[in-house]
Amino acid sequence: MYRLFLFIILCINIIIKSFAINPTNIAKYPFVLVGDDYGILTEQDMMEDENYGSTVDPLNYNDPIKSDRYWKCYKTSDLSFKYWDSKFNKKLDDYHVGGLIIYVLDNNGILNAYDMRRALSIDVRDKFLKKWRQLIKNQTYLCIHGDFVSNEIELYNGKNRQVYGWVFNKLKTKKGCHGYFGCNGKNY
């Protein structure tokens, strides 16, 4: 009986520790994560972003000038990428640039569009895309960190849809993290 009790306690402890963010941490950083993190984020992820002072719930966001940063997590199956290239003319342009937009539907059917902070060289853009595909491969969920900038109704795939606009900062799965400014204090 004692061994069974010890085994149950041990199993419960393992289950509790398997979740990256516990309720205490969520209480410490209530406006850094929107929704569930599916065990991807750590307290360090939350602490880094807590310094931005996010005190506004993005789902009730009304101020178009202020931008707050959040993590939001999604199913990888609801994700798509759109990329573009500038019309490169060697006689006029010194630099061939392009960009990426990450589109992902959340559990409420809202389209979230994560646009790049700026245009990137085609080589850098392609490296970002390759790295993200590696991180997403064989993963059920991913988390994206971004600056919330808009809440509008837009035409998407022939339908009017509510779209949350974001400026992309970083993407994280259980395999790792990649973004503009690195992750967990590390540049990638």
Backbone as CSV, one residue per row, in Angstrom:
resi,resn,N_x,N_y,N_z,CA_x,CA_y,CA_z,C_x,C_y,C_z
1,MET,0.819,-1.195,0.000,0.000,0.000,0.000,0.871,1.270,0.000
2,TYR,1.929,1.215,0.808,2.832,2.357,0.894,3.488,2.619,-0.460
3,ARG,3.896,1.555,-1.147,4.529,1.705,-2.463,3.555,2.275,-3.484
4,LEU,2.310,1.856,-3.438,1.296,2.391,-4.343,1.105,3.884,-4.101
5,PHE,1.011,4.281,-2.850,0.860,5.692,-2.491,2.067,6.495,-2.987
6,LEU,3.276,5.988,-2.761,4.493,6.654,-3.213,4.520,6.758,-4.744
7,PHE,4.118,5.690,-5.418,4.063,5.690,-6.878,3.087,6.750,-7.395
8,ILE,1.929,6.859,-6.791,0.929,7.860,-7.199,1.464,9.262,-7.002
9,ILE,2.077,9.521,-5.861,2.658,10.846,-5.588,3.745,11.163,-6.616
10,LEU,4.586,10.204,-6.916,5.647,10.397,-7.900,5.061,10.712,-9.276
11,CYS,4.022,9.992,-9.690,3.370,10.233,-10.987,2.753,11.629,-11.036
12,ILE,2.098,12.027,-9.989,1.492,13.365,-9.944,2.573,14.422,-10.046
13,ASN,3.673,14.249,-9.357,4.773,15.207,-9.408,5.335,15.319,-10.821
14,ILE,5.516,14.197,-11.499,6.027,14.204,-12.878,5.055,14.928,-13.798
15,ILE,3.778,14.672,-13.647,2.771,15.336,-14.481,2.789,16.833,-14.248
16,ILE,2.834,17.254,-13.000,2.847,18.693,-12.690,4.083,19.353,-13.281
17,LYS,5.250,18.713,-13.158,6.490,19.302,-13.676,6.567,19.278,-15.193
18,SER,5.758,18.453,-15.841,5.820,18.375,-17.298,5.210,19.595,-17.965
19,PHE,4.389,20.350,-17.245,3.829,21.572,-17.786,4.808,22.704,-17.553
20,ALA,5.195,23.419,-18.625,6.237,24.437,-18.525,5.821,25.608,-17.648
21,ILE,4.584,26.013,-17.716,4.136,27.172,-16.951,3.095,26.707,-15.957
22,ASN,3.358,26.930,-14.699,2.393,26.536,-13.691,1.451,27.702,-13.384
23,PRO,0.339,27.463,-12.699,-0.624,28.531,-12.409,-0.026,29.713,-11.659
24,THR,0.987,29.477,-10.829,1.630,30.573,-10.101,2.291,31.534,-11.080
25,ASN,2.981,30.980,-12.082,3.648,31.839,-13.066,2.640,32.587,-13.931
26,ILE,1.552,31.922,-14.283,0.524,32.602,-15.062,-0.044,33.767,-14.258
27,ALA,-0.206,33.576,-12.952,-0.692,34.662,-12.089,0.317,35.810,-12.031
28,LYS,1.618,35.488,-12.078,2.658,36.525,-12.048,2.661,37.359,-13.329
29,TYR,2.354,36.712,-14.462,2.449,37.353,-15.780,1.120,37.224,-16.520
30,PRO,0.058,37.852,-16.004,-1.280,37.592,-16.554,-1.521,38.127,-17.960
31,PHE,-0.734,39.082,-18.409,-0.997,39.662,-19.727,0.113,39.380,-20.729
32,VAL,0.920,38.356,-20.469,2.006,38.011,-21.378,1.597,36.868,-22.301
33,LEU,0.741,35.967,-21.810,0.310,34.811,-22.581,-1.189,34.898,-22.826
34,VAL,-1.577,34.739,-24.085,-2.993,34.689,-24.435,-3.337,33.228,-24.666
35,GLY,-4.119,32.622,-23.786,-4.532,31.230,-23.947,-3.555,30.249,-23.330
36,ASP,-3.612,28.995,-23.799,-2.802,27.899,-23.288,-1.450,27.877,-23.994
37,ASP,-0.390,27.462,-23.275,0.931,27.376,-23.898,1.302,25.951,-24.308
38,TYR,0.466,24.970,-24.005,0.665,23.568,-24.393,2.032,23.028,-23.951
39,GLY,2.556,23.564,-22.857,3.828,23.095,-22.322,5.049,23.566,-23.080
40,ILE,4.928,24.587,-23.910,6.044,25.062,-24.730,6.859,26.146,-24.035
41,LEU,6.198,27.082,-23.387,6.888,28.232,-22.811,7.416,27.933,-21.414
42,THR,8.478,28.635,-21.051,9.064,28.511,-19.721,8.851,29.807,-18.957
43,GLU,9.153,29.770,-17.679,9.040,30.996,-16.896,9.987,32.057,-17.440
44,GLN,11.150,31.643,-17.946,12.087,32.613,-18.507,11.465,33.341,-19.712
45,ASP,10.728,32.616,-20.550,10.033,33.260,-21.663,9.082,34.331,-21.136
46,MET,8.363,33.988,-20.073,7.393,34.907,-19.494,8.087,36.099,-18.837
47,MET,9.176,35.841,-18.116,9.890,36.910,-17.425,10.463,37.916,-18.402
48,GLU,11.018,37.426,-19.504,11.579,38.333,-20.501,10.518,39.297,-21.000
49,ASP,9.324,38.784,-21.232,8.279,39.603,-21.809,7.519,40.415,-20.774
50,GLU,7.553,39.980,-19.516,6.885,40.724,-18.460,7.483,42.116,-18.342
51,ASN,8.773,42.255,-18.674,9.435,43.551,-18.585,8.846,44.581,-19.527
52,TYR,8.127,44.145,-20.543,7.509,45.091,-21.463,6.316,45.798,-20.826
53,GLY,5.860,45.316,-19.681,4.795,45.991,-18.953,3.424,45.836,-19.574
54,SER,3.170,44.755,-20.266,1.860,44.547,-20.860,0.793,44.483,-19.771
55,THR,-0.137,45.402,-19.814,-1.207,45.431,-18.819,-2.574,45.470,-19.488
56,VAL,-2.590,45.240,-20.781,-3.832,45.326,-21.541,-4.157,43.958,-22.116
57,ASP,-5.376,43.519,-21.960,-5.829,42.271,-22.572,-5.997,42.547,-24.066
58,PRO,-5.252,41.861,-24.954,-5.312,42.182,-26.381,-6.684,41.927,-27.001
59,LEU,-7.460,41.054,-26.399,-8.771,40.768,-26.967,-9.750,41.918,-26.744
60,ASN,-9.402,42.823,-25.851,-10.221,44.020,-25.617,-9.440,45.272,-25.980
61,TYR,-8.560,45.162,-26.918,-7.638,46.223,-27.312,-8.358,47.312,-28.111
62,ASN,-8.148,48.568,-27.750,-8.806,49.665,-28.463,-7.854,50.769,-28.896
63,ASP,-6.644,50.824,-28.367,-5.720,51.922,-28.631,-4.820,51.592,-29.816
64,PRO,-5.040,52.212,-31.000,-4.246,51.851,-32.183,-2.808,52.343,-32.125
65,ILE,-2.479,53.226,-31.196,-1.129,53.768,-31.129,-0.244,52.896,-30.256
66,LYS,-0.777,52.407,-29.156,-0.003,51.610,-28.222,0.146,50.182,-28.740
67,SER,1.317,49.614,-28.562,1.548,48.228,-28.962,2.024,47.450,-27.749
68,ASP,1.418,46.312,-27.490,1.824,45.449,-26.398,2.241,44.106,-26.950
69,ARG,3.146,43.430,-26.232,3.728,42.175,-26.697,3.133,41.005,-25.951
70,TYR,2.852,39.930,-26.705,2.212,38.754,-26.138,2.723,37.488,-26.802
71,TRP,2.626,36.384,-26.071,2.762,35.049,-26.628,1.362,34.537,-26.896
72,LYS,1.177,33.871,-28.023,-0.084,33.223,-28.334,0.261,31.903,-29.019
73,CYS,-0.422,30.828,-28.631,-0.067,29.496,-29.124,-1.195,28.912,-29.971
74,TYR,-0.808,28.093,-30.946,-1.738,27.594,-31.950,-1.406,26.155,-32.314
75,LYS,-2.339,25.528,-33.020,-2.072,24.232,-33.640,-1.251,24.477,-34.902
76,THR,-0.230,23.669,-35.121,0.597,23.850,-36.321,-0.200,23.575,-37.593
77,SER,-1.244,22.759,-37.489,-2.059,22.450,-38.666,-2.867,23.656,-39.147
78,ASP,-3.006,24.685,-38.310,-3.765,25.890,-38.666,-2.869,27.016,-39.166
79,LEU,-1.625,26.697,-39.495,-0.611,27.681,-39.857,-0.349,27.678,-41.356
80,SER,-0.142,28.865,-41.920,0.321,28.961,-43.308,1.247,30.160,-43.439
81,PHE,2.122,30.117,-44.423,3.058,31.206,-44.683,2.726,31.836,-46.028
82,LYS,2.877,33.135,-46.087,2.790,33.845,-47.363,4.089,34.638,-47.469
83,TYR,4.766,34.514,-48.592,5.978,35.291,-48.744,5.935,36.042,-50.067
84,TRP,6.673,37.128,-50.099,6.669,37.989,-51.270,8.096,38.449,-51.565
85,ASP,8.318,38.810,-52.820,9.594,39.355,-53.278,9.333,40.728,-53.885
86,SER,10.313,41.609,-53.723,10.215,42.889,-54.428,10.467,42.615,-55.904
87,LYS,10.028,43.509,-56.726,10.326,43.389,-58.151,11.752,43.900,-58.334
88,PHE,12.653,42.979,-58.467,14.074,43.292,-58.492,14.515,43.700,-59.886
89,ASN,15.136,44.853,-59.976,15.681,45.348,-61.227,17.140,45.712,-60.956
90,LYS,18.078,44.935,-61.506,19.495,45.141,-61.203,19.966,46.557,-61.542
91,LYS,19.333,47.209,-62.511,19.755,48.555,-62.876,19.314,49.582,-61.837
92,LEU,18.194,49.322,-61.147,17.655,50.306,-60.214,17.828,49.925,-58.744
93,ASP,17.779,48.650,-58.440,17.799,48.196,-57.045,19.164,47.627,-56.669
94,ASP,19.637,48.022,-55.497,20.882,47.459,-54.984,20.620,46.194,-54.176
95,TYR,19.401,46.017,-53.724,19.122,45.013,-52.721,17.804,44.325,-53.023
96,HIS,17.827,43.031,-53.211,16.613,42.257,-53.489,15.993,41.875,-52.149
97,VAL,14.793,42.384,-51.867,14.171,42.152,-50.563,12.834,41.433,-50.706
98,GLY,12.384,40.906,-49.587,11.095,40.234,-49.538,10.620,40.168,-48.103
99,GLY,9.515,39.504,-47.900,8.967,39.409,-46.557,8.166,38.141,-46.377
100,LEU,7.774,37.923,-45.138,6.971,36.779,-44.749,5.802,37.248,-43.909
101,ILE,4.679,36.604,-44.080,3.539,36.798,-43.193,3.123,35.409,-42.727
102,ILE,2.963,35.264,-41.429,2.491,34.011,-40.861,0.995,34.180,-40.602
103,TYR,0.187,33.319,-41.193,-1.257,33.315,-40.947,-1.603,32.085,-40.123
104,VAL,-2.389,32.282,-39.093,-2.803,31.145,-38.273,-4.175,31.431,-37.663
105,LEU,-5.042,30.433,-37.739,-6.373,30.541,-37.130,-6.291,30.112,-35.680
106,ASP,-6.945,30.871,-34.797,-6.968,30.441,-33.405,-8.227,29.623,-33.138
107,ASN,-8.390,29.176,-31.916,-9.521,28.321,-31.555,-10.870,29.014,-31.700
108,ASN,-10.869,30.348,-31.752,-12.108,31.108,-31.904,-12.426,31.425,-33.359
109,GLY,-11.636,30.908,-34.301,-11.858,31.170,-35.715,-11.354,32.529,-36.169
110,ILE,-10.556,33.177,-35.340,-9.994,34.486,-35.681,-8.663,34.268,-36.388
111,LEU,-8.470,34.960,-37.492,-7.222,34.865,-38.231,-6.198,35.802,-37.591
112,ASN,-5.038,35.278,-37.275,-3.937,36.067,-36.719,-2.877,36.188,-37.797
113,ALA,-2.516,37.414,-38.153,-1.535,37.675,-39.208,-0.295,38.300,-38.581
114,TYR,0.812,37.555,-38.601,2.082,38.024,-38.056,2.954,38.481,-39.212
115,ASP,3.131,39.777,-39.310,3.917,40.356,-40.399,5.322,40.675,-39.880
116,MET,6.280,40.663,-40.789,7.654,40.953,-40.410,7.802,42.412,-40.015
117,ARG,8.755,42.661,-39.178,9.050,44.010,-38.691,9.498,44.913,-39.850
118,ARG,10.162,44.299,-40.812,10.639,45.044,-41.982,10.918,44.038,-43.097
119,ALA,11.159,44.545,-44.278,11.546,43.663,-45.376,12.926,43.086,-45.078
120,LEU,13.158,41.879,-45.563,14.426,41.180,-45.344,15.062,40.881,-46.692
121,SER,16.372,40.706,-46.683,16.982,40.223,-47.915,16.367,38.850,-48.202
122,ILE,16.326,38.483,-49.453,15.723,37.205,-49.834,16.446,36.046,-49.132
123,ASP,17.769,36.137,-49.019,18.529,35.076,-48.342,18.123,34.939,-46.880
124,VAL,18.001,36.051,-46.168,17.626,36.018,-44.753,16.192,35.530,-44.607
125,ARG,15.308,36.010,-45.465,13.919,35.566,-45.413,13.818,34.054,-45.586
126,ASP,14.559,33.526,-46.547,14.524,32.090,-46.809,15.131,31.290,-45.649
127,LYS,16.157,31.845,-44.983,16.733,31.191,-43.807,15.729,31.154,-42.657
128,PHE,14.995,32.260,-42.460,13.942,32.292,-41.439,12.922,31.195,-41.721
129,LEU,12.440,31.144,-42.945,11.411,30.174,-43.315,11.916,28.736,-43.128
130,LYS,13.149,28.472,-43.528,13.720,27.133,-43.370,13.805,26.754,-41.889
131,LYS,14.274,27.671,-41.061,14.396,27.405,-39.627,13.022,27.154,-39.008
132,TRP,12.021,27.972,-39.368,10.677,27.809,-38.810,10.087,26.465,-39.207
133,ARG,10.287,26.070,-40.455,9.766,24.766,-40.902,10.423,23.617,-40.132
134,GLN,11.718,23.762,-39.828,12.398,22.745,-39.019,11.797,22.681,-37.614
135,LEU,11.548,23.834,-37.015,10.996,23.881,-35.661,9.569,23.332,-35.610
136,ILE,8.803,23.529,-36.670,7.393,23.135,-36.701,7.214,21.663,-37.077
137,LYS,8.166,21.119,-37.826,8.029,19.742,-38.326,7.775,18.761,-37.171
138,ASN,6.733,17.957,-37.330,6.321,16.930,-36.361,5.895,17.503,-35.002
139,GLN,5.532,18.764,-34.956,5.043,19.380,-33.729,3.545,19.627,-33.861
140,THR,2.816,19.453,-32.775,1.370,19.682,-32.786,1.043,21.144,-32.539
141,TYR,1.856,21.820,-31.706,1.600,23.209,-31.330,2.852,24.053,-31.490
142,LEU,2.637,25.344,-31.661,3.707,26.322,-31.665,3.213,27.567,-30.961
143,CYS,4.127,28.361,-30.462,3.785,29.650,-29.850,4.502,30.742,-30.630
144,ILE,3.811,31.856,-30.812,4.399,32.991,-31.516,4.305,34.205,-30.605
145,HIS,5.397,34.945,-30.553,5.460,36.173,-29.759,5.389,37.345,-30.727
146,GLY,4.539,38.319,-30.421,4.422,39.461,-31.308,3.842,40.675,-30.625
147,ASP,3.947,41.803,-31.323,3.351,43.062,-30.879,1.964,43.149,-31.492
148,PHE,0.960,43.244,-30.640,-0.416,43.335,-31.122,-0.652,44.748,-31.660
149,VAL,-1.129,44.857,-32.928,-1.280,46.174,-33.538,-2.673,46.475,-34.092
150,SER,-3.503,45.452,-34.355,-4.805,45.789,-34.944,-5.824,44.672,-34.745
151,ASN,-7.078,45.071,-34.836,-8.213,44.157,-34.766,-9.217,44.667,-35.781
152,GLU,-9.259,44.031,-36.950,-10.087,44.540,-38.039,-10.822,43.416,-38.750
153,ILE,-11.811,43.785,-39.523,-12.505,42.846,-40.403,-11.884,43.016,-41.790
154,GLU,-11.390,41.906,-42.349,-10.736,41.952,-43.656,-11.241,40.809,-44.520
155,LEU,-11.106,40.996,-45.812,-11.443,39.943,-46.762,-10.274,38.961,-46.824
156,TYR,-10.543,37.691,-46.547,-9.522,36.660,-46.573,-10.130,35.410,-47.178
157,ASN,-9.523,34.919,-48.249,-10.045,33.753,-48.971,-11.530,33.893,-49.316
158,GLY,-11.905,35.095,-49.761,-13.268,35.325,-50.215,-14.300,35.553,-49.120
159,LYS,-13.877,35.613,-47.861,-14.814,35.821,-46.751,-14.355,36.988,-45.887
160,ASN,-15.326,37.732,-45.368,-15.002,38.734,-44.363,-14.669,37.995,-43.074
161,ARG,-13.531,38.293,-42.498,-13.070,37.579,-41.313,-12.421,38.569,-40.352
162,GLN,-12.608,38.315,-39.061,-11.913,39.116,-38.061,-10.436,38.738,-38.097
163,VAL,-9.575,39.754,-38.201,-8.140,39.529,-38.298,-7.433,40.339,-37.222
164,TYR,-6.633,39.640,-36.415,-5.757,40.308,-35.459,-4.416,40.493,-36.151
165,GLY,-3.946,41.729,-36.218,-2.650,42.028,-36.816,-1.563,42.064,-35.754
166,TRP,-0.443,41.452,-36.058,0.695,41.372,-35.145,1.976,41.705,-35.892
167,VAL,2.960,42.223,-35.173,4.316,42.335,-35.697,5.097,41.189,-35.075
168,PHE,5.661,40.333,-35.906,6.357,39.129,-35.455,7.618,39.462,-34.674
169,ASN,7.833,38.718,-33.567,9.089,38.784,-32.812,9.805,37.443,-32.792
170,LYS,9.106,36.360,-32.369,9.747,35.053,-32.312,8.718,33.937,-32.343
171,LEU,9.202,32.757,-32.735,8.386,31.557,-32.849,9.059,30.477,-32.016
172,LYS,8.248,29.703,-31.253,8.818,28.671,-30.390,7.968,27.407,-30.432
173,THR,8.647,26.251,-30.482,8.021,24.936,-30.315,8.822,24.221,-29.236
174,LYS,8.458,22.986,-28.958,9.221,22.204,-27.985,10.619,21.887,-28.505
175,LYS,10.832,22.021,-29.820,12.157,21.775,-30.417,13.114,22.946,-30.204
176,GLY,12.580,24.162,-30.084,13.451,25.325,-29.953,12.727,26.608,-30.293
177,CYS,13.523,27.666,-30.423,12.973,29.008,-30.613,13.799,29.746,-31.655
178,HIS,13.153,30.647,-32.404,13.849,31.453,-33.399,13.107,32.775,-33.564
179,GLY,13.854,33.853,-33.696,13.210,35.140,-33.904,14.196,36.226,-34.263
180,TYR,13.675,37.425,-34.395,14.502,38.583,-34.742,15.614,38.820,-33.736
181,PHE,15.268,38.794,-32.444,16.182,39.225,-31.399,16.657,38.080,-30.518
182,GLY,16.537,36.850,-30.995,16.942,35.697,-30.210,15.845,35.277,-29.239
183,CYS,16.147,34.234,-28.488,15.201,33.672,-27.531,15.930,33.332,-26.247
184,ASN,15.295,33.590,-25.135,15.879,33.287,-23.822,17.294,33.855,-23.691
185,GLY,17.459,35.079,-24.151,18.756,35.729,-24.036,19.804,35.263,-25.021
186,LYS,19.462,34.351,-25.930,20.414,33.831,-26.912,20.038,34.333,-28.302
187,ASN,21.013,34.703,-29.072,20.749,35.079,-30.461,20.893,33.845,-31.330
188,TYR,19.969,33.677,-32.260,19.981,32.516,-33.157,20.173,32.971,-34.572
